[in-house]
Amino acid sequence: MTNNSIDPMLTTSEVARILNLHINTIRKWSNQGILKAYRIGSRGDRRFKKEDIDNFFARDKRNG
């Protein structure tokens, strides 16, 4: 990835759909530091880097 590109960011709902989990599980894992989230805006909405989710998914598959 070049320095000029922006990493794709995903919403909590999108991550839940990708991982086939409930949205509250994604929020909980974010709060616990299991998934790295970035808080944006005045409401503190969560956003996740696609690369982080891909890495989590690959790590989870390796661990069974």
Secondary structure, DSSP 8 states (H G I E B T S, - for coil): --TT----EE-HHHHHHHHT--HHHHHHHHHHTSS--EEETTTTEEEEEHHHHHHHHHHHHHT-
